[in-house]
Amino acid sequence: MASGLSVAQTCVLSLLMFTGASQFALAGVLGAGGSAVSGALTALLLGTRNTLYGLRMAPLLGYRGWRRAAAAHVLIDESTAMAVNRPDRDLARTGFWTTGVTIFVLWNLATCLGAVAGEQARRPARPRSRRRRRRRLPRPAVAAAHHAPDPGDGAARGARGRRCGDGDPGRRTGTGGGGRRRPGRRAAAR
């Protein structure tokens, strides 16, 4: 998805080019801003190692025609490894096809899921509703708020209705007024 391919393009690429190194090379070149031709040539160059596998596997599997083309499509490291160590042709074919088809199916499912997840992650988040939900306090907090003393009952206020310590620091109301007098303030009060 970082290379700019759509979900459908990513899935088709994975179905047609079943070699991980070549897929990653193509996506890397496209993602870095390279051309499709240079990405395809890089992928082709990396896929040439499978030609060497084909030279070893063709006589072992013994396929001709469309079966040979189908076998070439699932000719990967793992399917080759599962076929070359079998004692006879039937077991080699079984190991080759079982491994190749299983990995092909799982690889393409994972590619599709990853492409869809990447597409979802790239989309901007939907804006939230402007309507606010009313937040409810937990029951103990509601009970504590219900029984808390009222700040307007006068117990914590000075003579003029201000809280002790609030307002003008030159005034002495209660115990928190700051205690400092301004010069000339005393004369104006008399």
Backbone as a ProteinNet text record, in pm:
[ID]
protein_1_A
[PRIMARY]
MASGLSVAQTCVLSLLMFTGASQFALAGVLGAGGSAVSGALTALLLGTRNTLYGLRMAPLLGYRGWRRAAAAHVLIDESTAMAVNRPDRDLARTGFWTTGVTIFVLWNLATCLGAVAGEQARRPARPRSRRRRRRRLPRPAVAAAHHAPDPGDGAARGARGRRCGDGDPGRRTGTGGGGRRRPGRRAAAR
[TERTIARY]
81.8	0	86.8	203.4	291.5	346.6	343.9	395.4	294.4	173.8	72.4	-19.8	-4.7	-92.8	-225	-331.7	-461.9	-470.1	-577.3	-596.7	-604.5	-681.1	-695.7	-562.2	-486.4	-356.8	-260.6	-262.8	-176.2	-210.9	-339.6	-382.6	-350.3	-369.9	-337.6	-187.3	-109.3	36.2	78.7	18.3	52.5	9.7	-103.4	-148.3	-59.3	-16.2	60.3	210.3	262.6	406.6	424.6	429.6	435.1	580.5	647.8	781.7	798.7	814.9	814.5	921.5	1043.2	1152.1	1120.7	1066	1033.3	918.7	820.4	709.1	758.9	843	894.3	983.2	1061	1146.4	1062.4	959.5	872.5	804.2	749.4	681.4	779.7	902.1	1002.4	1043.7	1062.9	1100.4	986.7	864.2	749.1	729.5	744.9	728.7	833.8	952.6	1059.5	1048	945.6	923.9	983	1031.8	1087.1	977.4	1017.5	919.7	877	763.7	713.6	808.2	871.9	965.8	1087.3	1144	1260.5	1222.1	1101.7	1054.9	1036.2	978.6	957.6	1090.3	1187.2	1318.5	1391.9	1380	1440.1	1376.6	1245.4	1174.2	1212.4	1227	1266.5	1407.1	1495.7	1632.7	1635.7	1558.2	1552.6	1487.2	1393.5	1324.5	1406.5	1522.1	1602.7	1657.9	1666	1714.3	1618.2	1490	1393.1	1418.8	1487	1523.6	1616	1706.5	1796.4	1719.3	1618	1531.7	1460.2	1413.9	1342	1429	1556.7	1647.5	1661.8	1658.8	1669.9	1536.6	1425.6	1295.7	1231.2	1259.6	1194.9	1213.3	1335.1	1347.9	1291.6	1295.5	1246.1	1094.7	1023.9	877.8	827.2	896.6	861.1	731.5	696.6	573.5	599.4	492.9	494	368.9	374.5	256.2	209.4	75.7	16.7	54.3	80.4	122.7	259.4	344.1	476.3	463.9	375.1	353.1	293.6	199.2	140.7	245.1	330.1	436.3	536.1	561.3	654.8	600.7	469.1	410.4	427.8	431.3	450.3	591.6	682.8	822.9	892	895.8	956.8	1055.7	1126.5	1228	1170	1055.4	997.7	948.7	880.4	829.8	944.7	1049.6	1167.6	1233.3	1246.9	1310.6	1231.9	1099.9	1018.6	1017.7	1060.4	1058.7	1194.2	1303.6	1434.6	1483	1439.2	1487.7	1396.7	1299.1	1208.3	1270.2	1246.4	1311.5	1257.1	1133.2	1080.9	996.6	957.1	885.5	749.8	675.7	543.1	551.3	644	661.2	714.5	800.1	851.3	737.1	649.5	534.9	440.9	416.4	327.8	384.3	511.8	574.9	575.6	603.6	608.9	472.9	368.8	235.4	174.5	189.4	132.9	192.2	323.1	389.4	359.9	373.5	354.1	213.8	112.9	-26.5	-65	-22.2	-53.2	4.9	130	192.5	130.6	96.6	33	-99	-181.5	-312.3	-294	-210.2	-190.6	-123.4	-28.5	39.9	-59.1	-145.4	-240.7	-349.8	-391.5	-487.2	-425.4	-301.6	-233.1	-208.9	-177.8	-158.5	-287.5	-398.1	-527.6	-565.5	-549.6	-581	-490.7	-362.5	-269.3	-300.6	-340	-374.2	-499.4	-598.5	-720.8	-690.9	-611.1	-574.9	-494.2	-402.9	-324.3	-410.7	-509.5	-601.6	-683.8	-728.5	-806.3	-721.2	-596.1	-507.3	-472.6	-474.6	-439.2	-553.3	-676.1	-792.2	-796.7	-839.3	-851.4	-966.4	-952.6	-1056.6	-1182.3	-1296.6	-1422.9	-1434.4	-1486.4	-1503.1	-1607.1	-1581	-1674.6	-1796.7	-1901.9	-2025	-2001.8	-2061.2	-2045.8	-2130.7	-2226.5	-2313.1	-2233.6	-2231.4	-2154.6	-2236.1	-2168.4	-2234.4	-2224.9	-2329.1	-2327.8	-2245.4	-2146.6	-2062.6	-2128.5	-2131.5	-2190.4	-2079.6	-2098.2	-2000.8	-2025.3	-1921.2	-1941.6	-2020	-2087	-2174.8	-2105.2	-1985.3	-1921.6	-1896.2	-1860.6	-1835.5	-1964.9	-2075.7	-2204.8	-2243.4	-2223.8	-2258.5	-2171.4	-2043	-1953.3	-1990.5	-2027.1	-2066.3	-2197.9	-2284.9	-2414	-2398.8	-2302.5	-2285.4	-2174.1	-2113	-2004.1	-2060.9	-1984.7	-2033.8	-2044.6	-2140.8	-2166.2	-2064.7	-1991.8	-1892.4	-1956.7	-2083.6	-2149.9	-2212.8	-2181.9	-2247.5	-2185.8	-2079.2	-2022.1	-1912.9	-1893.7	-1794	-1652.7	-1632.8	-1497.4	-1481.8	-1567.2	-1561.2	-1528.6	-1473.1	-1438.4	-1558.4	-1531.7	-1638.1	-1713.8	-1650.2	-1717.2	-1759.5	-1761	-1808.9	-1702.7	-1580.3	-1472.3	-1414.1	-1358.9	-1288.9	-1164.8	-1126.9	-1008.2	-887.1	-810.8	-690.5	-712.5	-836.9	-863.2	-869.4	-852.6	-873.9	-753.2	-775.3	-672.1	-579.7	-448.6	-357.7	-338	-375.9	-358.3	-467.5	-573.5	-684.1	-661.5	-701.2	-690.4	-829.3	-865.8	-995.5	-968.5	-991.6	-968.5	-820.2	-777.1	-638.4	-554.1	-609.4	-526.9	-512.8	-519	-517.4	-381.8	-279.1	-146.9	-70.8	-139	-76.2	8.7	24.7	109.7	23.6	61.9	-14.3	61.1	-15.1	46.6	67.6	169.7	191.7	76.3	36.7	-68.5	-207.7	-216.9	-347.1	-417.6	-342.5	-400.6	-464	-399	-451.7	-582.7	-592.5	-713.2	-831.1	-804.8	-911.3	-972.5	-901.1	-951.7	-1034
-118.2	0	125.4	118.5	234.7	264.3	165.8	185.6	252.6	274.6	340.5	245.7	114.8	17.8	9.7	-13.4	-31.4	-172.9	-200.7	-335.1	-437.4	-406.6	-499.6	-521	-414.8	-428.3	-511.5	-491.8	-568.1	-716.3	-747.9	-888.4	-953.4	-882	-936.9	-957.3	-863.5	-878.5	-1003.7	-1026.6	-1144.1	-1273.9	-1271.6	-1391.3	-1424.2	-1321.9	-1345	-1357.5	-1286.7	-1292.2	-1356.2	-1489.1	-1561.4	-1586.2	-1480.1	-1487	-1362.6	-1383.6	-1273.4	-1169.1	-1212.3	-1116.3	-1024.5	-1080.3	-999.1	-903.6	-948.6	-859.8	-742.8	-772.9	-666.4	-571.3	-623.5	-538	-444.3	-497.3	-414.3	-306.4	-345.8	-249.5	-145.4	-187.6	-94.5	9	-35.8	57.2	155.6	105.6	194.4	290.4	239.6	323.3	432.7	407.3	507	606.8	589.5	683.3	637.8	513.8	461.5	427.6	401.8	370	223.3	193.3	55.6	-36.3	14.9	-66	-103.7	-8.2	-40.3	-134.7	-120.1	-213.2	-353.1	-364	-495.5	-561.4	-483.4	-540.5	-587.6	-513.1	-555.1	-684.6	-693.2	-814.9	-932.7	-909.8	-1016.8	-1066.7	-974.4	-1012.6	-1099.1	-1061.7	-1142.2	-1278.2	-1284.3	-1410.5	-1508	-1464.9	-1557	-1674	-1659.5	-1773.2	-1891	-1861.7	-1970	-2050.2	-1989.6	-2062.3	-2178.9	-2155.3	-2263.2	-2374.4	-2335.7	-2437.7	-2517.3	-2448.1	-2514.4	-2615.5	-2582.6	-2677	-2805	-2792.8	-2911.6	-2986	-2912.7	-2974.9	-3035.1	-2984	-3033.9	-3184.3	-3238.8	-3384.4	-3463	-3403.7	-3474.4	-3489.7	-3383.2	-3389	-3452.8	-3431.6	-3495.1	-3445.8	-3321.1	-3267.2	-3209.9	-3208.3	-3147.4	-3060.5	-2965	-2885.3	-2794.5	-2788.6	-2697.8	-2733.4	-2862.4	-2902.1	-2842.6	-2838.1	-2779.8	-2629.3	-2559.5	-2415.9	-2392.5	-2478.5	-2465.3	-2491.1	-2590.5	-2620.8	-2505.1	-2440.8	-2327.7	-2212.6	-2200.7	-2090.9	-2108.6	-2230.7	-2253.6	-2303.7	-2277	-2316.2	-2211.7	-2236.1	-2145.2	-2224.2	-2158.2	-2223.9	-2342.3	-2320.3	-2422.2	-2544.3	-2522.4	-2638	-2717.2	-2647.9	-2717.7	-2799.9	-2741.7	-2813.3	-2937.1	-2930.8	-3046.5	-3155.5	-3123.9	-3223.4	-3289.1	-3218.4	-3272.3	-3386.5	-3397.4	-3502.2	-3624.3	-3634.9	-3750.8	-3863.9	-3988.1	-4100.9	-4134	-4098.6	-4130.3	-4013	-4023.4	-3915.7	-3886.4	-3987.6	-3964.8	-3886.3	-3923.3	-3849	-3708	-3694.5	-3561.8	-3472.1	-3526.1	-3449.2	-3412.9	-3508.7	-3483	-3371.1	-3380.9	-3276.8	-3142	-3142.9	-3018.9	-2949.7	-3023.5	-2963.5	-2926	-3011.1	-2980.8	-2851.8	-2842.7	-2723.4	-2600.9	-2614.9	-2501.1	-2443.9	-2529.7	-2481.6	-2424.7	-2490	-2439.5	-2299.7	-2283	-2151.3	-2048.9	-2089.5	-1998.7	-1944.9	-2034.2	-1992.2	-1902.4	-1944	-1864.7	-1729.9	-1730.5	-1606.6	-1505.8	-1552.6	-1461.9	-1415.8	-1502.5	-1458.7	-1351.3	-1375.3	-1277.8	-1146.8	-1155.2	-1034	-954.2	-1022.4	-954.4	-889.1	-963.2	-907	-788.1	-800.1	-690.3	-568	-589.7	-477	-405.5	-481.4	-420.8	-345.7	-406.4	-339.5	-213	-219.5	-101.7	9	-27.3	71.2	136.7	57.2	111.9	203.4	166.1	248.4	379.3	381.3	501.1	601.6	555.9	646.1	732	857.9	941.9	893.2	917.9	876.7	960.3	898	970.4	1071.3	1189.6	1288.3	1240.2	1270.9	1230.9	1320.7	1271.6	1349	1470.4	1581.7	1701.8	1696.6	1609.9	1598.5	1536.1	1603.9	1553.9	1453.8	1355.2	1260.5	1314.4	1292.8	1334.1	1234.6	1284.3	1194.8	1169.2	1046.6	1009.5	979.5	1027.5	1000.2	861.1	795.2	666.2	686	585.5	596.6	651.5	607.2	665.8	815.1	859.3	1002.1	1081.9	1025.6	1093.1	1107.8	1004	1009.2	1110.6	1116.2	1211.3	1353.8	1376	1510.5	1551.7	1457.2	1487.3	1530.7	1471.8	1499.7	1598.7	1656.7	1752.8	1884.6	1957.4	2087.5	2185.9	2271	2370.6	2483.4	2519.4	2627	2763.5	2777.5	2906.2	2922.5	2835.6	2843.9	2947.9	3016.5	3124.8	3083.3	2957.4	2912.6	2943.3	2941.5	2962.8	3100.4	3193.7	3326	3432	3541.1	3652.8	3743.1	3859.9	3951.9	4006.3	4026.6	4084.6	3979.2	3855.8	3751.4	3688.6	3736.3	3675	3561.2	3465.4	3357.8	3414.9	3359	3404.9	3382.7	3483.4	3471.2	3507.8	3520.8	3557.3	3708.4	3753.9	3895.1	3979.7	4093.1	4192.4	4144.1	4132.5	4084.3	4185	4311.5	4411.8	4405.8	4341.3	4333.3	4216.2	4231.5	4121.4	4072.9	3962.7	3903	3763.1	3738.8	3605	3578.9	3459.1	3420.1	3413.5	3433.8	3411.8	3532.2	3651.9	3769.8	3815.1	3747.4	3787	3859.2	3934.8	3995.7	4117	4157.1	4269.9	4390.1	4503.8	4625.3	4708.8	4778.4	4869.7	5005.3	5073.5	5207.4	5301.4	5378.1	5476.4	5416.9	5294.1	5228.3	5258.8	5266.5	5285.1	5422.8	5518.8	5655.1	5669.5	5599.9	5610.4	5540	5440.7	5364.6	5442.2	5537.3	5611.3	5722.2
0	0	0	61.5	63.6	-75.4	-163.9	-298.9	-389.6	-342.2	-421.4	-495.7	-474.6	-539.6	-464.1	-537.8	-473.6	-416.8	-345.3	-289.8	-403.2	-506.9	-619.9	-690.9	-713.2	-778.7	-695	-565	-475.7	-481.1	-479.2	-483.2	-617.6	-727	-859.5	-872.5	-823.8	-826.2	-750.6	-635.6	-555.6	-623.3	-692.1	-763.6	-882.8	-955.9	-1078.3	-1055.7	-957.3	-928.8	-791.3	-790.2	-663.2	-623.2	-591.4	-533.9	-447.5	-319.2	-223.6	-248.6	-279.3	-300.4	-418	-523.1	-641.4	-612.1	-536.1	-498.8	-415.4	-317.1	-231.3	-309.7	-404.3	-486.8	-572.4	-636	-719.3	-635.1	-521.8	-434.9	-381.6	-350	-299.5	-403.6	-528	-634.6	-661.4	-667.4	-690.9	-574.2	-451.4	-332.8	-323.4	-378.1	-375.2	-489.8	-573.3	-683.3	-815.5	-822.2	-946.7	-1046.8	-1168.4	-1272.9	-1262.7	-1324	-1325	-1401.3	-1505.7	-1584.9	-1501.1	-1429.5	-1346.2	-1232.8	-1178	-1074.6	-1129	-1249.7	-1311	-1346	-1394.9	-1427.8	-1302.3	-1195.4	-1067.9	-1019.3	-1027.8	-986	-1073.7	-1203.1	-1295.5	-1264.4	-1234.8	-1200.7	-1074.5	-974.7	-852	-876.8	-969.7	-999.7	-1081.4	-1131.8	-1213.7	-1132.8	-1003.1	-922.6	-931.4	-954.7	-969.9	-1097.3	-1195.4	-1317	-1282.2	-1189.5	-1146.2	-1075.8	-996.4	-935.3	-1043.9	-1145.9	-1255.9	-1328.4	-1347.2	-1412.6	-1331.4	-1201.2	-1114.9	-1105	-1101.3	-1076.4	-1202.1	-1319.1	-1442.5	-1461.1	-1454.3	-1470.5	-1351.9	-1231.1	-1112.9	-1116.2	-1154.1	-1157.8	-1286.5	-1397.4	-1524.6	-1586.8	-1571.9	-1630	-1768.1	-1850.7	-1984.3	-1998.8	-2089.8	-2123.3	-2011	-1992.5	-1894.4	-1751.4	-1724.8	-1588.9	-1555.7	-1654.9	-1633.9	-1605.4	-1677.4	-1653.7	-1514.7	-1473.9	-1340.2	-1232.1	-1254.7	-1157.5	-1149.7	-1261.2	-1261.6	-1176.7	-1170.1	-1093.6	-942.6	-894.6	-750.5	-720.6	-810.5	-792.7	-705.7	-576.2	-479.8	-395.9	-310.4	-226.8	-149.9	-86.9	1.9	-74.9	-187.7	-264.1	-324.4	-364.7	-417	-307.1	-189.9	-78.2	-38.9	-46.4	-6.9	-113.8	-235.7	-343.3	-366.2	-350.5	-391	-302.7	-183.6	-94.1	-86.2	-173.1	-172.2	-253.8	-210.3	-276.4	-416.2	-447.2	-581.2	-634	-760.1	-829.4	-765.4	-726.2	-667.8	-536.9	-451.8	-326.2	-351.3	-452.2	-487.5	-534.7	-617.3	-665.1	-550	-462.9	-348.3	-260.3	-227	-144.8	-213.5	-344.5	-421.3	-424.7	-463.8	-477.4	-342.5	-244.2	-112.3	-56.7	-62.9	-10.6	-96.2	-226.6	-316.8	-311.3	-316.8	-317.6	-181	-73.8	60.2	80.5	45.2	63.6	-30.6	-152.7	-247.8	-192.8	-140.6	-87	35.2	129.4	251.4	222	130	93.2	36	-51.6	-115.2	-19.6	72.4	175	264.2	305.7	391.1	316.6	188.3	108.4	100.7	76.9	67.7	200.7	309.7	441.8	474.3	442	467.3	383.5	257.8	171	221.2	264.7	317.3	447.2	535.4	660.9	633.6	536.7	501.7	445	366.7	310.2	421.4	518.4	630	717.1	737.4	821	752.7	621.2	547	541.4	557.9	552.9	678.1	664.3	783.4	871.4	999.2	1093.8	1072.2	1095.6	1083.2	1195.8	1166.3	1274.6	1375.1	1499	1604	1602.7	1657.7	1666.9	1756.2	1721	1802.2	1928	1929.5	2045.8	2159.6	2271.2	2385.2	2464.2	2508.5	2598.4	2739.9	2814.3	2952.7	3031.1	3098.9	3177.6	3311.7	3346.7	3474.8	3572.8	3692.1	3796.4	3852.6	3894.1	3960.9	4089.9	4135.7	4252.8	4377.8	4414.7	4534.4	4517.6	4396.4	4374.4	4385	4338.2	4348.5	4494.6	4571.7	4713.8	4786.7	4754.4	4820.1	4781.9	4658	4614.4	4680	4704.2	4764.7	4910.4	4981.2	5122.7	5150.7	5049.2	5069.7	5120.3	5204.1	5252.5	5137.1	5144.3	5041.1	5055.9	4949.2	4962	4985	4963.5	4981.9	5119.1	5215.3	5346.1	5438	5396.4	5475.6	5570.3	5595.1	5691.3	5643.7	5514.8	5464.1	5403.1	5438.7	5376.8	5482	5436.2	5524.4	5546.3	5601.4	5638.9	5518.4	5407.3	5291.1	5189.3	5222.8	5134.6	5046.7	5061	4984.4	5064.1	4990.4	5060.6	5126.5	5235.9	5305.3	5217.3	5196.7	5115.6	4970.6	4924.7	4785.9	4773.4	4655.1	4628.2	4660.5	4721.8	4747.6	4859.1	4828	4933.3	5045.4	5025.9	5130.2	5235.4	5208.8	5303.9	5395.3	5516.6	5611	5640.8	5576.6	5605.3	5653.3	5775	5826.7	5841.4	5803.5	5828.4	5702.7	5585.3	5466.6	5377.9	5424.5	5341	5295.7	5329.8	5286.2	5395.6	5483.9	5599.3	5569.7	5448.5	5414.8	5384	5435.6	5407.9	5306.8	5227.3	5131.8	5198.1	5153.1	5212.3	5177.1	5269.9	5250	5258	5275.9	5280.9	5414.1	5522.3	5653.6	5667.1	5609.7	5619.7	5541.5	5429.7	5348.6	5414.6	5495.9	5557.9	5673.3	5735.8	5852.3	5814.2
[MASK]
++++++++++++++++++++++++++++++++++++++++++++++++++++++++++++++++++++++++++++++++++++++++++++++++++++++++++++++++++++++++++++++++++++++++++++++++++++++++++++++++++++++++++++++++++++++++++++++

